[in-house]
Amino acid sequence: MNLNPKRLIKLLEQNGFKFKRAKGSHQLFYNKTTNKTIVVLVHGGKDLKKGTFFSILKQAGIDKNKLS
């Protein structure tokens, strides 16, 4: 399974999240409809840990079972 932060960001953007700002390795995405702000850790080319990846999806309200 691809646990790349770039893939996570793409999933967030497909679900209505827009880039808000960044500070260091943390990027914030905001969804105007749900009024949620999600933080994504981007550490170079490293993949996220499985638990972190799915936790961010859960916070965003994205069902992990619907991932392709």
Residue frames relative to the residue before (quaternion, step in Angstrom):
aa qw qx qy qz dx dy dz
M 1.0000 0.0000 0.0000 0.0000 0.00 0.00 0.00
N 0.4157 -0.7117 0.5216 0.2206 3.54 -1.02 0.91
L 0.0530 -0.8193 0.5707 -0.0163 3.59 -0.47 1.22
N 0.2681 0.7958 -0.4897 0.2345 3.54 1.21 0.63
P 0.5240 -0.6449 0.4497 0.3275 3.64 -0.94 0.81
K 0.5981 0.5681 -0.3652 0.4314 3.61 1.10 -0.64
R 0.6374 0.5129 -0.3190 0.4785 3.58 1.05 -0.76
L 0.6385 0.5259 -0.3182 0.4631 3.58 0.99 -0.84
I 0.6464 0.5135 -0.3124 0.4699 3.58 0.97 -0.85
K 0.6353 0.5248 -0.3245 0.4644 3.58 0.98 -0.82
L 0.6470 0.5137 -0.3107 0.4700 3.61 0.99 -0.83
L 0.6417 0.5170 -0.3194 0.4678 3.58 0.99 -0.82
E 0.6740 0.4972 -0.2957 0.4594 3.59 0.90 -0.93
Q 0.6335 0.5224 -0.3262 0.4683 3.60 1.07 -0.68
N 0.7268 0.3969 -0.2234 0.5141 3.58 1.20 -0.49
G 0.7174 -0.5157 0.2346 0.4054 3.57 1.12 0.69
F 0.5210 0.6245 -0.4321 0.3897 3.61 1.20 0.15
K 0.1655 -0.7730 0.6085 0.0691 3.55 -1.07 0.85
F 0.5572 -0.5945 0.4619 0.3504 3.56 -1.13 0.71
K 0.2051 -0.7943 0.5641 0.0939 3.56 -0.84 1.01
R 0.7393 -0.2869 0.2277 0.5651 3.57 0.74 -1.09
A 0.2258 -0.7527 0.5998 0.1509 3.54 -1.33 0.17
K 0.0073 -0.7566 0.6535 0.0214 3.50 -1.23 0.60
G 0.8144 -0.0352 -0.0299 0.5785 3.54 -0.38 1.23
S 0.7942 -0.2686 0.2202 0.4985 3.56 -0.79 -1.03
H 0.5989 0.5529 -0.3604 0.4535 3.60 1.26 0.19
Q 0.0945 -0.7828 0.6141 0.0346 3.57 -0.83 1.03
L 0.2285 -0.7832 0.5682 0.1079 3.57 -0.88 0.98
F 0.0953 -0.7748 0.6247 0.0179 3.53 -0.99 0.97
Y 0.1518 -0.8071 0.5695 0.0345 3.55 -0.96 0.96
N 0.1742 -0.7548 0.6248 0.0974 3.55 -1.08 0.83
K 0.3846 -0.7595 0.4858 0.1983 3.56 -0.51 1.25
T 0.6452 0.5506 -0.3146 0.4261 3.58 1.04 -0.82
T 0.7807 0.3142 -0.1576 0.5166 3.58 0.83 -1.01
N 0.3302 -0.7692 0.4745 0.2722 3.58 1.33 -0.24
K 0.4563 0.6672 -0.4533 0.3757 3.59 1.04 0.84
T 0.1703 -0.7375 0.6444 0.1091 3.53 -1.19 0.72
I 0.1134 -0.7968 0.5934 0.0108 3.55 -0.83 1.08
V 0.2444 -0.7568 0.5925 0.1285 3.57 -1.01 0.88
V 0.0930 -0.7793 0.6191 0.0280 3.57 -0.88 1.03
L 0.3101 -0.7427 0.5693 0.1676 3.56 -0.88 1.01
V 0.0234 -0.7883 0.6148 -0.0122 3.58 -0.77 1.02
H 0.0283 0.8086 -0.5818 0.0824 3.56 -0.24 1.33
G 0.7910 -0.2947 0.1556 0.5131 3.56 0.15 1.28
G 0.7758 -0.3146 0.2505 0.4862 3.56 -0.88 -0.93
K 0.4404 0.7204 -0.4455 0.2977 3.60 1.25 0.15
D 0.4380 -0.6600 0.5454 0.2740 3.55 -1.15 0.71
L 0.5038 -0.6137 0.5102 0.3304 3.54 -1.26 0.46
K 0.5376 -0.5650 0.4903 0.3891 3.56 -1.22 0.35
K 0.6482 -0.5614 0.3565 0.3710 3.54 -1.13 0.74
G 0.6737 0.5039 -0.2941 0.4536 3.60 0.89 -0.91
T 0.6452 0.5170 -0.3111 0.4687 3.57 1.02 -0.81
F 0.6354 0.5411 -0.3176 0.4502 3.57 0.95 -0.93
F 0.7331 0.4247 -0.2400 0.4739 3.59 0.77 -1.04
S 0.5958 0.5574 -0.3594 0.4530 3.60 1.15 -0.55
I 0.6470 0.5024 -0.3116 0.4816 3.60 0.99 -0.82
L 0.6264 0.5243 -0.3350 0.4697 3.60 1.01 -0.78
K 0.6565 0.5192 -0.3049 0.4545 3.58 0.95 -0.91
Q 0.6450 0.5211 -0.3130 0.4631 3.59 0.97 -0.87
A 0.6913 0.4759 -0.2645 0.4750 3.55 1.08 -0.78
G 0.4656 -0.6919 0.4337 0.3412 3.58 1.26 -0.28
I 0.4749 0.6471 -0.4467 0.3952 3.59 1.19 0.56
D 0.3908 -0.7324 0.5148 0.2141 3.57 -0.79 1.06
K 0.3975 -0.7442 0.4863 0.2273 3.59 -0.63 1.12
N 0.6133 0.5672 -0.3543 0.4203 3.63 1.15 -0.44
K 0.6702 0.4970 -0.2942 0.4661 3.59 1.25 -0.36
L 0.4461 0.6844 -0.4590 0.3491 3.60 1.27 0.17
S 0.3718 -0.7344 0.5223 0.2229 3.56 -1.03 0.76
